[in-house]
Amino acid sequence: MFDTILVPLDGTRFAEAVLPAAVRLARRARGKLHLLLAHQPTAALVGMGEVAVHPGLDLALQTQEQNYLAEVVARLDRMGAGPVGSRQLTAPAGDAICEEAARVGAGLIVMATHGRSALGRLWLGSVSHHVIRHAGLPVLLVNPHRAHKVLEPRSGAGILVALDLSAFSEAVLQPVQELAGLLEAHVTLLHVVEPNYHPVEPLVPYALEQDATVTEVRRADAQRRLDDIADRLRARGLGASARVVIGPSAAAGVLEALEGSKYDLVAMTTHGAGGMRRLFLGNVADKIIRSAGKPVLVLRPAPLPEE
């Protein structure tokens, strides 16, 4: 599945920070890395307040970017990274990444949560947000400030998978199985039961506490369903377990479970119960990506036929 791993670069150390992790995955999958740099035409003032692409400056920048890509490929070759392809593409970064992923048949995109922007960093809501929404592939997001030793082989490796008991959230299990096999990692399925409900009545803008008996019934039902999924994973030769916790919110429950060194990454889909109209990115998934401090594998599941 991960025969080709796409790594977007932008010429900064932020984007390059994910390369060691991508190399480790490519080696274990016996696949190849493919680097992409999305060229953005250089604009310059050409008159009284007029801005246009300056051919000379733009050509110089393209040449500089080509040399940069060649240098990164050479560096990876010296590291023994195996086959490495590269391409420079003139297009908006998000569109370029999705287009190139489809062209090379990438099975996984590995990219930094930060990159270059006017403020020196790029958060979800821009390029990576666009890629997650439109690539149709699993995207492994790595915080460049915490990329040291990410996904290094280790005894007791673990993957935490956040599920909400919907078919949408289970879509992430396919790439998780691939990663678990490559990393020889134990898979822990996690569901967070929120002990409250949100009334439809608009005059009640806050969640109401749920009866403890109802919460316990939901917890037991969730445990049974996760145990069934864990059984299926074990039947495929993976180490797997199921865990249900009660917490004030899904994001808080996942982040609390992530504390410590037990898990190497967390995996989840962007959508859950209720289908594609309930977009978690910007809410649960976004909070986890911003706060996890560990790599996050994100997948946008296929849309419903009517959407």
Short mmCIF file of the C-alpha atoms (twelve columns), coordinates in Angstrom:
data_MODEL
# 
_entry.id   MODEL 
# 
loop_
_atom_site.group_PDB 
_atom_site.id 
_atom_site.type_symbol 
_atom_site.label_atom_id 
_atom_site.label_alt_id 
_atom_site.label_comp_id 
_atom_site.label_asym_id 
_atom_site.label_seq_id 
_atom_site.Cartn_x 
_atom_site.Cartn_y 
_atom_site.Cartn_z 
_atom_site.pdbx_PDB_model_num 
ATOM 1   C CA . MET A 1   0.000   0.000   0.000   1 
ATOM 2   C CA . PHE A 2   2.839   2.382   0.807   1 
ATOM 3   C CA . ASP A 3   4.856   1.635   -2.332  1 
ATOM 4   C CA . THR A 4   5.259   5.377   -2.885  1 
ATOM 5   C CA . ILE A 5   5.367   7.931   -0.082  1 
ATOM 6   C CA . LEU A 6   4.958   11.568  -1.087  1 
ATOM 7   C CA . VAL A 7   6.757   14.246  0.927   1 
ATOM 8   C CA . PRO A 8   5.940   17.901  0.121   1 
ATOM 9   C CA . LEU A 9   8.827   20.345  0.664   1 
ATOM 10  C CA . ASP A 10  8.964   24.129  0.625   1 
ATOM 11  C CA . GLY A 11  12.678  24.812  1.085   1 
ATOM 12  C CA . THR A 12  12.483  25.176  4.864   1 
ATOM 13  C CA . ARG A 13  13.766  23.099  7.739   1 
ATOM 14  C CA . PHE A 14  10.179  22.778  8.962   1 
ATOM 15  C CA . ALA A 15  9.119   20.709  5.949   1 
ATOM 16  C CA . GLU A 16  12.405  18.769  5.872   1 
ATOM 17  C CA . ALA A 17  11.952  17.668  9.485   1 
ATOM 18  C CA . VAL A 18  9.628   14.864  8.362   1 
ATOM 19  C CA . LEU A 19  12.191  13.290  6.008   1 
ATOM 20  C CA . PRO A 20  13.779  10.899  8.541   1 
ATOM 21  C CA . ALA A 21  10.366  9.472   9.444   1 
ATOM 22  C CA . ALA A 22  9.425   9.141   5.767   1 
ATOM 23  C CA . VAL A 23  12.723  7.382   5.035   1 
ATOM 24  C CA . ARG A 24  12.126  4.905   7.858   1 
ATOM 25  C CA . LEU A 25  8.674   4.059   6.538   1 
ATOM 26  C CA . ALA A 26  9.873   3.742   2.930   1 
ATOM 27  C CA . ARG A 27  12.657  1.390   3.958   1 
ATOM 28  C CA . ARG A 28  10.332  -0.853  5.938   1 
ATOM 29  C CA . ALA A 29  7.734   -0.836  3.155   1 
ATOM 30  C CA . ARG A 30  10.452  -1.382  0.532   1 
ATOM 31  C CA . GLY A 31  8.945   1.526   -1.307  1 
ATOM 32  C CA . LYS A 32  10.204  4.799   -2.700  1 
ATOM 33  C CA . LEU A 33  10.077  8.398   -1.616  1 
ATOM 34  C CA . HIS A 34  8.809   11.089  -3.932  1 
ATOM 35  C CA . LEU A 35  9.555   14.717  -3.125  1 
ATOM 36  C CA . LEU A 36  7.436   17.590  -4.376  1 
ATOM 37  C CA . LEU A 37  8.084   21.307  -4.330  1 
ATOM 38  C CA . ALA A 38  5.174   23.503  -5.427  1 
ATOM 39  C CA . HIS A 39  6.593   26.539  -7.180  1 
ATOM 40  C CA . GLN A 40  4.796   29.818  -6.532  1 
ATOM 41  C CA . PRO A 41  5.410   32.440  -9.271  1 
ATOM 42  C CA . THR A 42  7.356   35.452  -7.983  1 
ATOM 43  C CA . ALA A 43  5.555   38.776  -8.219  1 
ATOM 44  C CA . ALA A 44  7.209   42.180  -8.280  1 
ATOM 45  C CA . LEU A 45  6.204   45.821  -8.545  1 
ATOM 46  C CA . VAL A 46  6.318   46.875  -12.213 1 
ATOM 47  C CA . GLY A 47  4.779   50.334  -12.030 1 
ATOM 48  C CA . MET A 48  2.682   52.630  -9.909  1 
ATOM 49  C CA . GLY A 49  1.192   50.067  -7.599  1 
ATOM 50  C CA . GLU A 50  1.087   47.356  -10.270 1 
ATOM 51  C CA . VAL A 51  2.169   43.826  -9.378  1 
ATOM 52  C CA . ALA A 52  3.045   41.195  -11.969 1 
ATOM 53  C CA . VAL A 53  5.148   38.079  -12.331 1 
ATOM 54  C CA . HIS A 54  8.733   39.072  -13.084 1 
ATOM 55  C CA . PRO A 55  10.055  36.502  -15.622 1 
ATOM 56  C CA . GLY A 56  13.694  36.968  -14.655 1 
ATOM 57  C CA . LEU A 57  13.132  36.669  -10.922 1 
ATOM 58  C CA . ASP A 58  10.720  33.794  -11.366 1 
ATOM 59  C CA . LEU A 59  13.158  31.848  -13.545 1 
ATOM 60  C CA . ALA A 60  15.926  32.384  -11.011 1 
ATOM 61  C CA . LEU A 61  13.680  31.110  -8.223  1 
ATOM 62  C CA . GLN A 62  12.712  28.036  -10.232 1 
ATOM 63  C CA . THR A 63  16.379  27.255  -10.839 1 
ATOM 64  C CA . GLN A 64  17.123  27.708  -7.146  1 
ATOM 65  C CA . GLU A 65  14.283  25.344  -6.234  1 
ATOM 66  C CA . GLN A 66  15.455  22.744  -8.749  1 
ATOM 67  C CA . ASN A 67  18.946  22.869  -7.268  1 
ATOM 68  C CA . TYR A 68  17.467  22.554  -3.790  1 
ATOM 69  C CA . LEU A 69  15.488  19.448  -4.743  1 
ATOM 70  C CA . ALA A 70  18.577  17.909  -6.354  1 
ATOM 71  C CA . GLU A 71  20.573  18.586  -3.174  1 
ATOM 72  C CA . VAL A 72  17.921  16.943  -0.971  1 
ATOM 73  C CA . VAL A 73  17.780  13.895  -3.259  1 
ATOM 74  C CA . ALA A 74  21.592  13.618  -3.130  1 
ATOM 75  C CA . ARG A 75  21.516  13.904  0.663   1 
ATOM 76  C CA . LEU A 76  18.919  11.150  0.939   1 
ATOM 77  C CA . ASP A 77  20.958  8.984   -1.417  1 
ATOM 78  C CA . ARG A 78  23.968  9.344   0.879   1 
ATOM 79  C CA . MET A 79  21.728  8.258   3.758   1 
ATOM 80  C CA . GLY A 80  20.817  5.092   1.868   1 
ATOM 81  C CA . ALA A 81  17.163  6.088   1.565   1 
ATOM 82  C CA . GLY A 82  16.655  3.963   -1.549  1 
ATOM 83  C CA . PRO A 83  14.795  5.157   -4.658  1 
ATOM 84  C CA . VAL A 84  13.889  8.846   -4.449  1 
ATOM 85  C CA . GLY A 85  11.951  10.745  -7.084  1 
ATOM 86  C CA . SER A 86  11.290  14.480  -7.207  1 
ATOM 87  C CA . ARG A 87  9.292   17.045  -9.104  1 
ATOM 88  C CA . GLN A 88  8.776   20.771  -9.154  1 
ATOM 89  C CA . LEU A 89  5.242   21.787  -10.046 1 
ATOM 90  C CA . THR A 90  3.862   25.281  -10.614 1 
ATOM 91  C CA . ALA A 91  0.496   25.382  -8.865  1 
ATOM 92  C CA . PRO A 92  -1.013  26.330  -5.505  1 
ATOM 93  C CA . ALA A 93  0.626   24.081  -2.934  1 
ATOM 94  C CA . GLY A 94  -2.481  22.174  -1.860  1 
ATOM 95  C CA . ASP A 95  -3.593  21.474  -5.428  1 
ATOM 96  C CA . ALA A 96  -0.056  20.526  -6.457  1 
ATOM 97  C CA . ILE A 97  0.269   17.960  -3.657  1 
ATOM 98  C CA . CYS A 98  -3.070  16.312  -4.464  1 
ATOM 99  C CA . GLU A 99  -2.302  16.265  -8.200  1 
ATOM 100 C CA . GLU A 100 1.156   14.787  -7.724  1 
ATOM 101 C CA . ALA A 101 -0.074  12.186  -5.239  1 
ATOM 102 C CA . ALA A 102 -2.558  10.949  -7.845  1 
ATOM 103 C CA . ARG A 103 0.026   11.050  -10.661 1 
ATOM 104 C CA . VAL A 104 2.615   8.913   -8.853  1 
ATOM 105 C CA . GLY A 105 0.076   6.638   -7.169  1 
ATOM 106 C CA . ALA A 106 1.148   7.585   -3.656  1 
ATOM 107 C CA . GLY A 107 -0.208  5.469   -0.839  1 
ATOM 108 C CA . LEU A 108 0.705   7.919   1.913   1 
ATOM 109 C CA . ILE A 109 1.536   11.606  2.241   1 
ATOM 110 C CA . VAL A 110 3.955   12.589  5.003   1 
ATOM 111 C CA . MET A 111 4.106   16.302  5.722   1 
ATOM 112 C CA . ALA A 112 4.854   18.820  8.432   1 
ATOM 113 C CA . THR A 113 2.139   20.635  10.334  1 
ATOM 114 C CA . HIS A 114 4.179   23.829  9.856   1 
ATOM 115 C CA . GLY A 115 5.742   25.280  6.740   1 
ATOM 116 C CA . ARG A 116 6.505   28.562  5.086   1 
ATOM 117 C CA . SER A 117 4.076   31.468  5.189   1 
ATOM 118 C CA . ALA A 118 4.143   35.179  5.792   1 
ATOM 119 C CA . LEU A 119 4.257   34.468  9.510   1 
ATOM 120 C CA . GLY A 120 6.867   31.743  9.206   1 
ATOM 121 C CA . ARG A 121 4.497   28.877  9.880   1 
ATOM 122 C CA . LEU A 122 1.572   27.157  8.229   1 
ATOM 123 C CA . TRP A 123 -1.124  25.547  10.338  1 
ATOM 124 C CA . LEU A 124 -4.095  23.411  9.395   1 
ATOM 125 C CA . GLY A 125 -6.694  25.511  7.700   1 
ATOM 126 C CA . SER A 126 -4.376  26.079  4.778   1 
ATOM 127 C CA . VAL A 127 -2.203  23.650  2.786   1 
ATOM 128 C CA . SER A 128 -2.369  20.581  5.036   1 
ATOM 129 C CA . HIS A 129 -6.088  21.149  5.612   1 
ATOM 130 C CA . HIS A 130 -6.618  21.267  1.830   1 
ATOM 131 C CA . VAL A 131 -4.578  18.096  1.318   1 
ATOM 132 C CA . ILE A 132 -6.495  16.164  3.975   1 
ATOM 133 C CA . ARG A 133 -9.806  17.204  2.444   1 
ATOM 134 C CA . HIS A 134 -8.963  16.548  -1.197  1 
ATOM 135 C CA . ALA A 135 -6.153  14.003  -1.591  1 
ATOM 136 C CA . GLY A 136 -8.268  10.948  -0.767  1 
ATOM 137 C CA . LEU A 137 -5.208  9.402   0.914   1 
ATOM 138 C CA . PRO A 138 -4.006  8.934   4.465   1 
ATOM 139 C CA . VAL A 139 -1.884  11.899  5.542   1 
ATOM 140 C CA . LEU A 140 0.711   11.567  8.295   1 
ATOM 141 C CA . LEU A 141 1.210   14.943  9.954   1 
ATOM 142 C CA . VAL A 142 4.374   15.511  11.953  1 
ATOM 143 C CA . ASN A 143 5.118   18.514  14.151  1 
ATOM 144 C CA . PRO A 144 8.568   19.663  12.926  1 
ATOM 145 C CA . HIS A 145 9.543   20.812  16.407  1 
ATOM 146 C CA . ARG A 146 8.986   17.277  17.717  1 
ATOM 147 C CA . ALA A 147 10.143  15.215  14.743  1 
ATOM 148 C CA . HIS A 148 13.323  13.880  16.387  1 
ATOM 149 C CA . LYS A 149 13.303  10.067  16.412  1 
ATOM 150 C CA . VAL A 150 9.726   9.938   15.122  1 
ATOM 151 C CA . LEU A 151 8.785   6.381   14.102  1 
ATOM 152 C CA . GLU A 152 12.182  4.961   14.979  1 
ATOM 153 C CA . PRO A 153 12.021  1.182   15.470  1 
ATOM 154 C CA . ARG A 154 11.525  0.352   19.122  1 
ATOM 155 C CA . SER A 155 10.270  -2.427  21.322  1 
ATOM 156 C CA . GLY A 156 6.717   -1.828  22.476  1 
ATOM 157 C CA . ALA A 157 5.698   0.507   19.648  1 
ATOM 158 C CA . GLY A 158 2.050   1.489   19.775  1 
ATOM 159 C CA . ILE A 159 -0.616  3.150   17.652  1 
ATOM 160 C CA . LEU A 160 -3.674  4.762   19.243  1 
ATOM 161 C CA . VAL A 161 -6.759  4.728   17.009  1 
ATOM 162 C CA . ALA A 162 -9.612  7.074   17.915  1 
ATOM 163 C CA . LEU A 163 -13.002 5.660   16.885  1 
ATOM 164 C CA . ASP A 164 -16.542 6.924   17.386  1 
ATOM 165 C CA . LEU A 165 -18.242 3.616   16.476  1 
ATOM 166 C CA . SER A 166 -19.236 4.784   12.979  1 
ATOM 167 C CA . ALA A 167 -18.245 3.195   9.671   1 
ATOM 168 C CA . PHE A 168 -16.645 6.526   8.770   1 
ATOM 169 C CA . SER A 169 -14.190 6.415   11.660  1 
ATOM 170 C CA . GLU A 170 -13.311 2.772   10.918  1 
ATOM 171 C CA . ALA A 171 -12.032 3.748   7.456   1 
ATOM 172 C CA . VAL A 172 -8.700  4.669   9.063   1 
ATOM 173 C CA . LEU A 173 -8.141  1.048   10.101  1 
ATOM 174 C CA . GLN A 174 -6.852  0.080   6.647   1 
ATOM 175 C CA . PRO A 175 -3.780  2.361   6.671   1 
ATOM 176 C CA . VAL A 176 -3.376  1.678   10.402  1 
ATOM 177 C CA . GLN A 177 -2.970  -2.030  9.688   1 
ATOM 178 C CA . GLU A 178 -0.268  -1.237  7.135   1 
ATOM 179 C CA . LEU A 179 1.587   1.026   9.561   1 
ATOM 180 C CA . ALA A 180 1.230   -1.416  12.422  1 
ATOM 181 C CA . GLY A 181 2.765   -4.156  10.311  1 
ATOM 182 C CA . LEU A 182 5.679   -1.948  9.243   1 
ATOM 183 C CA . LEU A 183 6.366   -0.663  12.756  1 
ATOM 184 C CA . GLU A 184 5.572   -3.942  14.507  1 
ATOM 185 C CA . ALA A 185 3.254   -1.864  16.668  1 
ATOM 186 C CA . HIS A 186 0.408   -2.805  18.976  1 
ATOM 187 C CA . VAL A 187 -2.902  -1.178  18.012  1 
ATOM 188 C CA . THR A 188 -5.087  0.278   20.764  1 
ATOM 189 C CA . LEU A 189 -8.639  1.181   19.777  1 
ATOM 190 C CA . LEU A 190 -10.039 4.057   21.818  1 
ATOM 191 C CA . HIS A 191 -13.553 5.383   22.178  1 
ATOM 192 C CA . VAL A 192 -14.486 8.290   24.428  1 
ATOM 193 C CA . VAL A 193 -17.963 8.318   25.947  1 
ATOM 194 C CA . GLU A 194 -19.095 11.851  26.741  1 
ATOM 195 C CA . PRO A 195 -21.434 11.709  29.791  1 
ATOM 196 C CA . ASN A 196 -23.728 14.414  28.474  1 
ATOM 197 C CA . TYR A 197 -26.032 15.233  25.581  1 
ATOM 198 C CA . HIS A 198 -26.801 18.333  23.547  1 
ATOM 199 C CA . PRO A 199 -30.510 19.180  23.436  1 
ATOM 200 C CA . VAL A 200 -32.056 20.449  20.232  1 
ATOM 201 C CA . GLU A 201 -33.825 23.247  22.090  1 
ATOM 202 C CA . PRO A 202 -31.945 26.449  21.109  1 
ATOM 203 C CA . LEU A 203 -32.683 28.054  24.477  1 
ATOM 204 C CA . VAL A 204 -30.353 25.498  26.109  1 
ATOM 205 C CA . PRO A 205 -26.938 26.350  24.600  1 
ATOM 206 C CA . TYR A 206 -24.951 24.014  26.832  1 
ATOM 207 C CA . ALA A 207 -24.659 20.258  27.248  1 
ATOM 208 C CA . LEU A 208 -26.789 18.540  29.876  1 
ATOM 209 C CA . GLU A 209 -25.489 15.821  32.170  1 
ATOM 210 C CA . GLN A 210 -26.605 12.332  31.267  1 
ATOM 211 C CA . ASP A 211 -27.981 9.785   33.713  1 
ATOM 212 C CA . ALA A 212 -25.150 7.576   34.993  1 
ATOM 213 C CA . THR A 213 -27.039 4.397   34.032  1 
ATOM 214 C CA . VAL A 214 -27.348 5.539   30.422  1 
ATOM 215 C CA . THR A 215 -23.658 6.448   30.345  1 
ATOM 216 C CA . GLU A 216 -22.719 2.982   31.632  1 
ATOM 217 C CA . VAL A 217 -24.905 1.300   29.015  1 
ATOM 218 C CA . ARG A 218 -23.190 3.344   26.307  1 
ATOM 219 C CA . ARG A 219 -19.777 2.485   27.722  1 
ATOM 220 C CA . ALA A 220 -20.524 -1.261  27.785  1 
ATOM 221 C CA . ASP A 221 -21.931 -1.167  24.251  1 
ATOM 222 C CA . ALA A 222 -18.861 0.701   22.993  1 
ATOM 223 C CA . GLN A 223 -16.549 -1.827  24.676  1 
ATOM 224 C CA . ARG A 224 -18.335 -4.735  22.969  1 
ATOM 225 C CA . ARG A 225 -18.099 -3.077  19.574  1 
ATOM 226 C CA . LEU A 226 -14.426 -2.205  19.954  1 
ATOM 227 C CA . ASP A 227 -13.668 -5.730  21.195  1 
ATOM 228 C CA . ASP A 228 -15.197 -7.093  17.977  1 
ATOM 229 C CA . ILE A 229 -12.946 -4.841  15.878  1 
ATOM 230 C CA . ALA A 230 -9.906  -5.817  17.938  1 
ATOM 231 C CA . ASP A 231 -10.754 -9.486  17.356  1 
ATOM 232 C CA . ARG A 232 -10.757 -8.878  13.594  1 
ATOM 233 C CA . LEU A 233 -7.363  -7.198  13.777  1 
ATOM 234 C CA . ARG A 234 -5.909  -10.035 15.852  1 
ATOM 235 C CA . ALA A 235 -7.232  -12.512 13.288  1 
ATOM 236 C CA . ARG A 236 -5.046  -10.690 10.757  1 
ATOM 237 C CA . GLY A 237 -1.961  -11.202 12.875  1 
ATOM 238 C CA . LEU A 238 -1.809  -7.817  14.611  1 
ATOM 239 C CA . GLY A 239 -1.562  -7.093  18.300  1 
ATOM 240 C CA . ALA A 240 -4.718  -5.221  19.238  1 
ATOM 241 C CA . SER A 241 -6.716  -4.183  22.275  1 
ATOM 242 C CA . ALA A 242 -9.767  -2.039  22.967  1 
ATOM 243 C CA . ARG A 243 -10.231 0.710   25.498  1 
ATOM 244 C CA . VAL A 244 -13.272 2.830   26.346  1 
ATOM 245 C CA . VAL A 245 -12.999 5.852   28.609  1 
ATOM 246 C CA . ILE A 246 -15.488 8.377   29.931  1 
ATOM 247 C CA . GLY A 247 -14.429 11.969  29.436  1 
ATOM 248 C CA . PRO A 248 -15.781 15.490  29.029  1 
ATOM 249 C CA . SER A 249 -14.935 15.554  25.315  1 
ATOM 250 C CA . ALA A 250 -13.549 13.281  22.620  1 
ATOM 251 C CA . ALA A 251 -10.502 15.460  22.030  1 
ATOM 252 C CA . ALA A 252 -9.653  15.673  25.733  1 
ATOM 253 C CA . GLY A 253 -10.012 11.915  26.134  1 
ATOM 254 C CA . VAL A 254 -7.711  11.158  23.203  1 
ATOM 255 C CA . LEU A 255 -5.097  13.693  24.292  1 
ATOM 256 C CA . GLU A 256 -5.088  12.345  27.845  1 
ATOM 257 C CA . ALA A 257 -4.608  8.804   26.538  1 
ATOM 258 C CA . LEU A 258 -1.677  10.004  24.421  1 
ATOM 259 C CA . GLU A 259 0.292   11.300  27.382  1 
ATOM 260 C CA . GLY A 260 3.504   9.442   28.068  1 
ATOM 261 C CA . SER A 261 5.560   7.371   25.668  1 
ATOM 262 C CA . LYS A 262 3.285   4.367   25.152  1 
ATOM 263 C CA . TYR A 263 2.036   5.464   21.725  1 
ATOM 264 C CA . ASP A 264 4.110   6.478   18.708  1 
ATOM 265 C CA . LEU A 265 1.209   8.091   16.836  1 
ATOM 266 C CA . VAL A 266 -2.537  8.582   16.865  1 
ATOM 267 C CA . ALA A 267 -4.825  7.783   13.931  1 
ATOM 268 C CA . MET A 268 -8.296  9.051   13.127  1 
ATOM 269 C CA . THR A 269 -10.637 10.099  10.335  1 
ATOM 270 C CA . THR A 270 -11.841 13.636  9.757   1 
ATOM 271 C CA . HIS A 271 -15.482 12.554  9.926   1 
ATOM 272 C CA . GLY A 272 -17.443 10.396  12.270  1 
ATOM 273 C CA . ALA A 273 -20.997 9.595   13.259  1 
ATOM 274 C CA . GLY A 274 -23.554 11.476  11.214  1 
ATOM 275 C CA . GLY A 275 -21.650 11.282  7.953   1 
ATOM 276 C CA . MET A 276 -19.821 13.836  5.877   1 
ATOM 277 C CA . ARG A 277 -21.992 16.724  6.971   1 
ATOM 278 C CA . ARG A 278 -20.413 16.545  10.419  1 
ATOM 279 C CA . LEU A 279 -16.898 17.719  9.705   1 
ATOM 280 C CA . PHE A 280 -14.627 17.024  12.655  1 
ATOM 281 C CA . LEU A 281 -11.627 18.816  11.197  1 
ATOM 282 C CA . GLY A 282 -11.629 22.207  12.911  1 
ATOM 283 C CA . ASN A 283 -13.083 20.567  15.982  1 
ATOM 284 C CA . VAL A 284 -12.012 17.186  17.377  1 
ATOM 285 C CA . ALA A 285 -9.393  16.255  14.762  1 
ATOM 286 C CA . ASP A 286 -8.024  19.781  14.604  1 
ATOM 287 C CA . LYS A 287 -7.633  19.990  18.392  1 
ATOM 288 C CA . ILE A 288 -5.811  16.676  18.471  1 
ATOM 289 C CA . ILE A 289 -3.496  17.576  15.585  1 
ATOM 290 C CA . ARG A 290 -2.580  20.877  17.178  1 
ATOM 291 C CA . SER A 291 -2.067  19.509  20.675  1 
ATOM 292 C CA . ALA A 292 -0.971  15.889  20.370  1 
ATOM 293 C CA . GLY A 293 2.778   16.462  20.180  1 
ATOM 294 C CA . LYS A 294 2.986   13.154  18.289  1 
ATOM 295 C CA . PRO A 295 2.405   12.267  14.641  1 
ATOM 296 C CA . VAL A 296 -1.244  12.129  13.600  1 
ATOM 297 C CA . LEU A 297 -2.459  9.885   10.792  1 
ATOM 298 C CA . VAL A 298 -5.555  11.492  9.282   1 
ATOM 299 C CA . LEU A 299 -7.861  10.126  6.610   1 
ATOM 300 C CA . ARG A 300 -10.898 11.720  5.050   1 
ATOM 301 C CA . PRO A 301 -13.283 8.813   4.373   1 
ATOM 302 C CA . ALA A 302 -15.095 8.475   1.053   1 
ATOM 303 C CA . PRO A 303 -18.192 10.696  0.840   1 
ATOM 304 C CA . LEU A 304 -21.731 9.455   0.840   1 
ATOM 305 C CA . PRO A 305 -23.247 9.043   -2.654  1 
ATOM 306 C CA . GLU A 306 -25.529 12.074  -2.253  1 
ATOM 307 C CA . GLU A 307 -22.698 14.392  -1.133  1 
# 
